[in-house]
Amino acid sequence: MENVKLKIIKKKDVLNFLDSLKKEYNILVPMEKNGDIRFSKFNSGQDIPWDYRNTKISPKEIFFPQAETLFYFEAGASAPSNRSRVSIPINESKDSTSETNNEQRTTNYLIFGIRPCDAQAFSLLDKLFGGDDFQEPYYLKKRKQATIVSLACNKPQITCFCTSLKGKPDNEEGSDVILFDLEENILVKPITKRGEEFIENLNIWFKEAKKSDVEKKNKLMDLSLKKIRSGVNLKNIKEKLDEAFDISFWNEIHQKCLGCGICTYLCPTCHCFDITDEIDSGAGASPTPEGKRVRCWDSCMFPLFTLHASGHNPRPTYKERMRQRIMHKFNYCPENFKEIFCVGCGRCIRNCPVNIDLREMLISIDLS
């Protein structure tokens, strides 16, 4: 049955394939910028780094930007003005007005080449922003307009531990289509109904996969799975953390932390944010000051995150803030969403300036 669904496209044809979709989709692909890989707008002739390990900044910024203007208003007005709500697309500045407006008229997104762990993270954010109790319209609008095409991992990094969190190199959760790099060819597997329709509508680009293609894919995935040697036993982690709020472990583990917040900013599932109103008192010839409401990422690792207007801060030191981060992902989220909000991508481990290792922390909690 699997062979019937699997397709093949020549790797050399992928750029032309994407180029043919530019009028229908805002296409985002992994692209190198300043030494880092980041998802950016696809341009004709642009090559795709098929062997990239992962982006440094999580692709969550596609649907949940680091800074997003929610709406404009006139200062002193009783309600927001009738001006259009603005959501600046990923990696675009407001200075590029004409290009931004053109992209906003194109309603569909194609996220091409995302790693499976990041696609899985989208499915977790969906539970938060699209749950029964709360619907976040800005995230959901972009999310519902997006087709997610993931790229299976042939070369996991030594910091990857996705297999401890229901993941694997070819995990399908959160993806509409998954790709497998077979060197000269790309094996294509539709996953969702949207993915099946996407491939079917573009069937001219694909051929039926051969048995040898499937066998090569299976061999590559078996080898990739064996390369993930890092693991953490998370069985009953929520229950263990229920009893661990006051253990001495928290007095020790935070000692190296700088409170820089890089672990949360790079995490594909962290979602804390702040909302501010910015007023421009000199808005052109208008006598009425104008403003905008902006949402931007925040971090539980920052000292101002829980500072009350009274001056009291319930998390005054790194100890309480470190504990909050761990408890949120591995205790509070399982309680509220029945899911651990971590996908084992290893970004926080690779990029921590003082080498704090989340895996070691979780193992220590298990042994405490």
Contacts in CASP RR format, 6 or more apart in sequence:
PFRMAT RR
TARGET T0000
AUTHOR 0000-0000-0000
METHOD contacts of the structure
MODEL  1
MENVKLKIIKKKDVLNFLDSLKKEYNILVPMEKNGDIRFSKFNSGQDIPW
DYRNTKISPKEIFFPQAETLFYFEAGASAPSNRSRVSIPINESKDSTSET
NNEQRTTNYLIFGIRPCDAQAFSLLDKLFGGDDFQEPYYLKKRKQATIVS
LACNKPQITCFCTSLKGKPDNEEGSDVILFDLEENILVKPITKRGEEFIE
NLNIWFKEAKKSDVEKKNKLMDLSLKKIRSGVNLKNIKEKLDEAFDISFW
NEIHQKCLGCGICTYLCPTCHCFDITDEIDSGAGASPTPEGKRVRCWDSC
MFPLFTLHASGHNPRPTYKERMRQRIMHKFNYCPENFKEIFCVGCGRCIR
NCPVNIDLREMLISIDLS
2 189 0 8 1.000
2 214 0 8 1.000
3 208 0 8 1.000
3 209 0 8 1.000
3 211 0 8 1.000
3 214 0 8 1.000
5 189 0 8 1.000
5 190 0 8 1.000
5 196 0 8 1.000
6 187 0 8 1.000
6 188 0 8 1.000
6 189 0 8 1.000
6 208 0 8 1.000
6 209 0 8 1.000
6 213 0 8 1.000
6 214 0 8 1.000
7 187 0 8 1.000
7 188 0 8 1.000
7 189 0 8 1.000
7 190 0 8 1.000
7 199 0 8 1.000
7 206 0 8 1.000
7 207 0 8 1.000
7 208 0 8 1.000
7 209 0 8 1.000
8 185 0 8 1.000
8 186 0 8 1.000
8 187 0 8 1.000
8 188 0 8 1.000
8 206 0 8 1.000
8 207 0 8 1.000
8 208 0 8 1.000
8 209 0 8 1.000
8 210 0 8 1.000
8 213 0 8 1.000
9 17 0 8 1.000
9 185 0 8 1.000
9 186 0 8 1.000
9 188 0 8 1.000
9 205 0 8 1.000
9 206 0 8 1.000
9 207 0 8 1.000
10 184 0 8 1.000
10 185 0 8 1.000
10 186 0 8 1.000
11 50 0 8 1.000
11 181 0 8 1.000
11 183 0 8 1.000
11 184 0 8 1.000
11 185 0 8 1.000
11 186 0 8 1.000
12 184 0 8 1.000
13 205 0 8 1.000
14 48 0 8 1.000
14 186 0 8 1.000
15 44 0 8 1.000
15 45 0 8 1.000
15 46 0 8 1.000
15 47 0 8 1.000
15 48 0 8 1.000
17 202 0 8 1.000
17 205 0 8 1.000
18 27 0 8 1.000
18 29 0 8 1.000
18 42 0 8 1.000
18 110 0 8 1.000
18 112 0 8 1.000
19 44 0 8 1.000
19 45 0 8 1.000
21 27 0 8 1.000
21 110 0 8 1.000
21 202 0 8 1.000
22 42 0 8 1.000
22 44 0 8 1.000
23 106 0 8 1.000
24 106 0 8 1.000
24 108 0 8 1.000
25 106 0 8 1.000
25 108 0 8 1.000
25 109 0 8 1.000
25 110 0 8 1.000
25 147 0 8 1.000
26 41 0 8 1.000
26 89 0 8 1.000
26 103 0 8 1.000
26 106 0 8 1.000
26 108 0 8 1.000
26 109 0 8 1.000
26 110 0 8 1.000
27 41 0 8 1.000
27 42 0 8 1.000
27 109 0 8 1.000
27 110 0 8 1.000
27 112 0 8 1.000
28 39 0 8 1.000
28 40 0 8 1.000
28 41 0 8 1.000
28 42 0 8 1.000
28 59 0 8 1.000
28 62 0 8 1.000
28 90 0 8 1.000
28 109 0 8 1.000
28 110 0 8 1.000
28 111 0 8 1.000
28 112 0 8 1.000
29 39 0 8 1.000
29 40 0 8 1.000
29 42 0 8 1.000
29 46 0 8 1.000
29 48 0 8 1.000
29 112 0 8 1.000
29 113 0 8 1.000
30 37 0 8 1.000
30 38 0 8 1.000
30 39 0 8 1.000
30 48 0 8 1.000
30 49 0 8 1.000
30 52 0 8 1.000
30 55 0 8 1.000
30 113 0 8 1.000
30 114 0 8 1.000
31 37 0 8 1.000
31 38 0 8 1.000
31 39 0 8 1.000
31 40 0 8 1.000
31 46 0 8 1.000
31 48 0 8 1.000
31 49 0 8 1.000
32 49 0 8 1.000
33 40 0 8 1.000
36 55 0 8 1.000
36 56 0 8 1.000
36 57 0 8 1.000
37 49 0 8 1.000
37 52 0 8 1.000
37 53 0 8 1.000
37 54 0 8 1.000
37 55 0 8 1.000
37 56 0 8 1.000
38 55 0 8 1.000
38 56 0 8 1.000
38 57 0 8 1.000
38 91 0 8 1.000
39 55 0 8 1.000
39 59 0 8 1.000
39 61 0 8 1.000
39 62 0 8 1.000
39 90 0 8 1.000
39 91 0 8 1.000
39 111 0 8 1.000
39 114 0 8 1.000
40 90 0 8 1.000
40 91 0 8 1.000
41 89 0 8 1.000
41 90 0 8 1.000
41 91 0 8 1.000
41 92 0 8 1.000
41 103 0 8 1.000
42 112 0 8 1.000
48 112 0 8 1.000
48 113 0 8 1.000
50 151 0 8 1.000
50 181 0 8 1.000
51 154 0 8 1.000
51 155 0 8 1.000
51 181 0 8 1.000
53 155 0 8 1.000
53 157 0 8 1.000
54 115 0 8 1.000
54 117 0 8 1.000
54 118 0 8 1.000
54 157 0 8 1.000
54 345 0 8 1.000
54 347 0 8 1.000
55 115 0 8 1.000
55 118 0 8 1.000
56 266 0 8 1.000
56 347 0 8 1.000
56 351 0 8 1.000
57 265 0 8 1.000
57 266 0 8 1.000
58 118 0 8 1.000
58 121 0 8 1.000
58 266 0 8 1.000
58 267 0 8 1.000
58 268 0 8 1.000
58 345 0 8 1.000
58 347 0 8 1.000
59 111 0 8 1.000
59 114 0 8 1.000
59 118 0 8 1.000
59 268 0 8 1.000
60 118 0 8 1.000
60 121 0 8 1.000
60 122 0 8 1.000
60 125 0 8 1.000
60 268 0 8 1.000
60 269 0 8 1.000
60 271 0 8 1.000
61 90 0 8 1.000
62 90 0 8 1.000
62 109 0 8 1.000
62 111 0 8 1.000
62 142 0 8 1.000
62 146 0 8 1.000
63 122 0 8 1.000
63 125 0 8 1.000
63 139 0 8 1.000
63 142 0 8 1.000
63 143 0 8 1.000
63 146 0 8 1.000
64 125 0 8 1.000
64 129 0 8 1.000
64 139 0 8 1.000
64 271 0 8 1.000
65 87 0 8 1.000
65 88 0 8 1.000
65 90 0 8 1.000
66 265 0 8 1.000
66 296 0 8 1.000
66 297 0 8 1.000
67 88 0 8 1.000
67 294 0 8 1.000
67 295 0 8 1.000
67 296 0 8 1.000
67 297 0 8 1.000
68 87 0 8 1.000
68 88 0 8 1.000
68 138 0 8 1.000
68 294 0 8 1.000
68 295 0 8 1.000
68 296 0 8 1.000
69 85 0 8 1.000
69 86 0 8 1.000
69 87 0 8 1.000
69 88 0 8 1.000
69 292 0 8 1.000
69 293 0 8 1.000
69 294 0 8 1.000
70 85 0 8 1.000
70 138 0 8 1.000
70 275 0 8 1.000
70 292 0 8 1.000
70 293 0 8 1.000
70 294 0 8 1.000
70 295 0 8 1.000
71 80 0 8 1.000
71 81 0 8 1.000
71 83 0 8 1.000
71 85 0 8 1.000
71 86 0 8 1.000
71 292 0 8 1.000
71 293 0 8 1.000
72 80 0 8 1.000
72 81 0 8 1.000
72 83 0 8 1.000
72 86 0 8 1.000
72 290 0 8 1.000
72 291 0 8 1.000
72 292 0 8 1.000
72 293 0 8 1.000
73 79 0 8 1.000
73 80 0 8 1.000
73 81 0 8 1.000
73 277 0 8 1.000
73 290 0 8 1.000
73 291 0 8 1.000
73 292 0 8 1.000
73 293 0 8 1.000
74 81 0 8 1.000
74 288 0 8 1.000
74 289 0 8 1.000
74 290 0 8 1.000
74 291 0 8 1.000
75 279 0 8 1.000
75 281 0 8 1.000
75 288 0 8 1.000
75 289 0 8 1.000
75 290 0 8 1.000
75 291 0 8 1.000
76 288 0 8 1.000
76 289 0 8 1.000
77 288 0 8 1.000
80 293 0 8 1.000
86 94 0 8 1.000
86 292 0 8 1.000
87 104 0 8 1.000
87 138 0 8 1.000
87 142 0 8 1.000
88 94 0 8 1.000
88 100 0 8 1.000
89 100 0 8 1.000
89 103 0 8 1.000
89 104 0 8 1.000
92 99 0 8 1.000
92 100 0 8 1.000
92 103 0 8 1.000
94 100 0 8 1.000
107 145 0 8 1.000
108 145 0 8 1.000
108 146 0 8 1.000
108 147 0 8 1.000
109 142 0 8 1.000
109 145 0 8 1.000
109 146 0 8 1.000
109 147 0 8 1.000
110 146 0 8 1.000
110 147 0 8 1.000
110 149 0 8 1.000
111 146 0 8 1.000
111 147 0 8 1.000
111 148 0 8 1.000
111 149 0 8 1.000
112 149 0 8 1.000
113 149 0 8 1.000
113 150 0 8 1.000
113 151 0 8 1.000
113 179 0 8 1.000
114 148 0 8 1.000
114 149 0 8 1.000
114 150 0 8 1.000
114 151 0 8 1.000
114 175 0 8 1.000
115 150 0 8 1.000
115 151 0 8 1.000
115 153 0 8 1.000
115 345 0 8 1.000
116 150 0 8 1.000
116 151 0 8 1.000
116 152 0 8 1.000
116 153 0 8 1.000
116 162 0 8 1.000
116 167 0 8 1.000
116 168 0 8 1.000
116 169 0 8 1.000
116 170 0 8 1.000
116 171 0 8 1.000
116 172 0 8 1.000
116 173 0 8 1.000
116 175 0 8 1.000
116 178 0 8 1.000
117 160 0 8 1.000
117 162 0 8 1.000
117 167 0 8 1.000
117 171 0 8 1.000
117 268 0 8 1.000
117 343 0 8 1.000
117 344 0 8 1.000
117 345 0 8 1.000
118 150 0 8 1.000
118 268 0 8 1.000
118 343 0 8 1.000
118 345 0 8 1.000
119 148 0 8 1.000
119 150 0 8 1.000
119 171 0 8 1.000
119 173 0 8 1.000
119 174 0 8 1.000
119 175 0 8 1.000
120 162 0 8 1.000
120 166 0 8 1.000
120 167 0 8 1.000
120 171 0 8 1.000
120 173 0 8 1.000
120 174 0 8 1.000
120 343 0 8 1.000
121 268 0 8 1.000
121 269 0 8 1.000
121 343 0 8 1.000
121 345 0 8 1.000
122 143 0 8 1.000
122 148 0 8 1.000
122 174 0 8 1.000
123 173 0 8 1.000
123 174 0 8 1.000
124 269 0 8 1.000
124 337 0 8 1.000
124 339 0 8 1.000
124 341 0 8 1.000
124 343 0 8 1.000
125 139 0 8 1.000
125 269 0 8 1.000
125 271 0 8 1.000
126 143 0 8 1.000
127 337 0 8 1.000
127 339 0 8 1.000
128 134 0 8 1.000
128 136 0 8 1.000
128 271 0 8 1.000
128 337 0 8 1.000
129 135 0 8 1.000
129 136 0 8 1.000
129 139 0 8 1.000
129 140 0 8 1.000
129 143 0 8 1.000
129 271 0 8 1.000
130 136 0 8 1.000
130 139 0 8 1.000
130 140 0 8 1.000
138 295 0 8 1.000
147 176 0 8 1.000
147 177 0 8 1.000
147 194 0 8 1.000
147 195 0 8 1.000
147 198 0 8 1.000
148 174 0 8 1.000
148 175 0 8 1.000
148 176 0 8 1.000
148 177 0 8 1.000
149 175 0 8 1.000
149 176 0 8 1.000
149 177 0 8 1.000
149 178 0 8 1.000
149 179 0 8 1.000
150 172 0 8 1.000
150 174 0 8 1.000
150 175 0 8 1.000
150 177 0 8 1.000
150 178 0 8 1.000
150 179 0 8 1.000
151 178 0 8 1.000
151 179 0 8 1.000
151 180 0 8 1.000
151 181 0 8 1.000
152 169 0 8 1.000
152 170 0 8 1.000
152 178 0 8 1.000
152 179 0 8 1.000
152 180 0 8 1.000
152 181 0 8 1.000
152 220 0 8 1.000
152 221 0 8 1.000
152 224 0 8 1.000
153 160 0 8 1.000
153 169 0 8 1.000
153 170 0 8 1.000
153 224 0 8 1.000
154 169 0 8 1.000
154 181 0 8 1.000
154 220 0 8 1.000
154 223 0 8 1.000
154 224 0 8 1.000
155 224 0 8 1.000
155 227 0 8 1.000
156 162 0 8 1.000
156 169 0 8 1.000
156 224 0 8 1.000
156 227 0 8 1.000
156 228 0 8 1.000
157 346 0 8 1.000
157 350 0 8 1.000
158 229 0 8 1.000
158 230 0 8 1.000
159 230 0 8 1.000
159 346 0 8 1.000
159 349 0 8 1.000
159 350 0 8 1.000
160 228 0 8 1.000
160 230 0 8 1.000
160 344 0 8 1.000
160 345 0 8 1.000
160 346 0 8 1.000
161 228 0 8 1.000
161 230 0 8 1.000
161 231 0 8 1.000
161 232 0 8 1.000
161 344 0 8 1.000
161 346 0 8 1.000
161 359 0 8 1.000
162 168 0 8 1.000
162 169 0 8 1.000
162 171 0 8 1.000
162 228 0 8 1.000
162 343 0 8 1.000
162 344 0 8 1.000
162 345 0 8 1.000
163 225 0 8 1.000
163 228 0 8 1.000
163 231 0 8 1.000
164 231 0 8 1.000
164 232 0 8 1.000
164 233 0 8 1.000
164 234 0 8 1.000
164 344 0 8 1.000
165 234 0 8 1.000
165 340 0 8 1.000
165 342 0 8 1.000
165 343 0 8 1.000
165 344 0 8 1.000
166 173 0 8 1.000
167 173 0 8 1.000
167 343 0 8 1.000
167 344 0 8 1.000
168 221 0 8 1.000
168 225 0 8 1.000
168 228 0 8 1.000
169 221 0 8 1.000
169 224 0 8 1.000
169 225 0 8 1.000
169 228 0 8 1.000
170 178 0 8 1.000
170 180 0 8 1.000
170 221 0 8 1.000
170 224 0 8 1.000
172 178 0 8 1.000
172 189 0 8 1.000
172 191 0 8 1.000
174 191 0 8 1.000
175 191 0 8 1.000
175 192 0 8 1.000
176 190 0 8 1.000
176 191 0 8 1.000
176 192 0 8 1.000
176 194 0 8 1.000
176 195 0 8 1.000
176 198 0 8 1.000
177 188 0 8 1.000
177 189 0 8 1.000
177 190 0 8 1.000
177 191 0 8 1.000
177 195 0 8 1.000
177 198 0 8 1.000
177 199 0 8 1.000
178 188 0 8 1.000
178 189 0 8 1.000
178 191 0 8 1.000
179 186 0 8 1.000
179 187 0 8 1.000
179 188 0 8 1.000
179 189 0 8 1.000
180 186 0 8 1.000
180 187 0 8 1.000
180 188 0 8 1.000
180 189 0 8 1.000
180 217 0 8 1.000
180 220 0 8 1.000
180 221 0 8 1.000
181 220 0 8 1.000
182 213 0 8 1.000
182 216 0 8 1.000
182 217 0 8 1.000
182 220 0 8 1.000
185 213 0 8 1.000
187 209 0 8 1.000
187 213 0 8 1.000
187 214 0 8 1.000
187 217 0 8 1.000
188 199 0 8 1.000
188 206 0 8 1.000
188 209 0 8 1.000
190 196 0 8 1.000
190 198 0 8 1.000
190 199 0 8 1.000
199 206 0 8 1.000
230 359 0 8 1.000
231 359 0 8 1.000
232 359 0 8 1.000
232 362 0 8 1.000
232 363 0 8 1.000
232 366 0 8 1.000
233 363 0 8 1.000
233 366 0 8 1.000
234 330 0 8 1.000
234 340 0 8 1.000
234 362 0 8 1.000
237 330 0 8 1.000
237 331 0 8 1.000
237 334 0 8 1.000
237 340 0 8 1.000
237 362 0 8 1.000
237 365 0 8 1.000
237 366 0 8 1.000
238 330 0 8 1.000
238 331 0 8 1.000
238 334 0 8 1.000
238 335 0 8 1.000
240 365 0 8 1.000
240 366 0 8 1.000
241 326 0 8 1.000
241 327 0 8 1.000
241 330 0 8 1.000
241 331 0 8 1.000
241 365 0 8 1.000
242 331 0 8 1.000
244 365 0 8 1.000
244 368 0 8 1.000
245 323 0 8 1.000
245 327 0 8 1.000
247 368 0 8 1.000
248 368 0 8 1.000
249 364 0 8 1.000
249 365 0 8 1.000
249 368 0 8 1.000
250 319 0 8 1.000
250 322 0 8 1.000
250 323 0 8 1.000
251 319 0 8 1.000
253 322 0 8 1.000
253 356 0 8 1.000
253 361 0 8 1.000
253 364 0 8 1.000
254 317 0 8 1.000
254 318 0 8 1.000
254 319 0 8 1.000
254 321 0 8 1.000
254 322 0 8 1.000
254 323 0 8 1.000
255 318 0 8 1.000
256 354 0 8 1.000
256 355 0 8 1.000
256 356 0 8 1.000
257 301 0 8 1.000
257 318 0 8 1.000
257 321 0 8 1.000
257 322 0 8 1.000
257 354 0 8 1.000
257 356 0 8 1.000
258 353 0 8 1.000
258 354 0 8 1.000
259 301 0 8 1.000
259 302 0 8 1.000
259 318 0 8 1.000
259 321 0 8 1.000
260 301 0 8 1.000
260 353 0 8 1.000
261 299 0 8 1.000
261 301 0 8 1.000
261 302 0 8 1.000
262 348 0 8 1.000
262 351 0 8 1.000
262 352 0 8 1.000
262 353 0 8 1.000
263 301 0 8 1.000
263 325 0 8 1.000
263 347 0 8 1.000
263 348 0 8 1.000
263 351 0 8 1.000
263 352 0 8 1.000
263 356 0 8 1.000
263 358 0 8 1.000
264 270 0 8 1.000
264 272 0 8 1.000
264 297 0 8 1.000
264 299 0 8 1.000
264 300 0 8 1.000
264 301 0 8 1.000
264 325 0 8 1.000
264 348 0 8 1.000
265 297 0 8 1.000
265 299 0 8 1.000
266 347 0 8 1.000
266 348 0 8 1.000
266 351 0 8 1.000
267 342 0 8 1.000
267 347 0 8 1.000
267 348 0 8 1.000
268 343 0 8 1.000
268 345 0 8 1.000
268 347 0 8 1.000
269 329 0 8 1.000
269 341 0 8 1.000
269 342 0 8 1.000
269 343 0 8 1.000
270 299 0 8 1.000
270 341 0 8 1.000
272 297 0 8 1.000
272 298 0 8 1.000
272 299 0 8 1.000
272 300 0 8 1.000
272 305 0 8 1.000
273 295 0 8 1.000
273 296 0 8 1.000
273 297 0 8 1.000
273 298 0 8 1.000
274 295 0 8 1.000
274 296 0 8 1.000
274 297 0 8 1.000
274 298 0 8 1.000
275 293 0 8 1.000
275 294 0 8 1.000
275 295 0 8 1.000
276 293 0 8 1.000
276 294 0 8 1.000
276 296 0 8 1.000
277 291 0 8 1.000
277 292 0 8 1.000
277 293 0 8 1.000
277 294 0 8 1.000
278 291 0 8 1.000
278 292 0 8 1.000
278 293 0 8 1.000
278 294 0 8 1.000
279 289 0 8 1.000
279 290 0 8 1.000
279 291 0 8 1.000
280 289 0 8 1.000
280 290 0 8 1.000
280 291 0 8 1.000
280 292 0 8 1.000
281 289 0 8 1.000
282 289 0 8 1.000
283 289 0 8 1.000
283 290 0 8 1.000
283 291 0 8 1.000
298 305 0 8 1.000
299 305 0 8 1.000
300 306 0 8 1.000
300 315 0 8 1.000
300 321 0 8 1.000
300 324 0 8 1.000
300 325 0 8 1.000
300 328 0 8 1.000
301 318 0 8 1.000
301 321 0 8 1.000
301 322 0 8 1.000
301 325 0 8 1.000
302 321 0 8 1.000
303 313 0 8 1.000
303 315 0 8 1.000
303 316 0 8 1.000
303 321 0 8 1.000
305 315 0 8 1.000
305 321 0 8 1.000
306 313 0 8 1.000
306 314 0 8 1.000
306 315 0 8 1.000
307 313 0 8 1.000
308 314 0 8 1.000
314 320 0 8 1.000
315 321 0 8 1.000
315 324 0 8 1.000
326 361 0 8 1.000
326 362 0 8 1.000
326 365 0 8 1.000
328 341 0 8 1.000
329 340 0 8 1.000
329 341 0 8 1.000
329 342 0 8 1.000
330 340 0 8 1.000
330 341 0 8 1.000
330 342 0 8 1.000
330 362 0 8 1.000
333 339 0 8 1.000
333 340 0 8 1.000
333 341 0 8 1.000
334 340 0 8 1.000
342 358 0 8 1.000
346 358 0 8 1.000
348 356 0 8 1.000
348 358 0 8 1.000
349 356 0 8 1.000
349 357 0 8 1.000
349 358 0 8 1.000
349 359 0 8 1.000
END
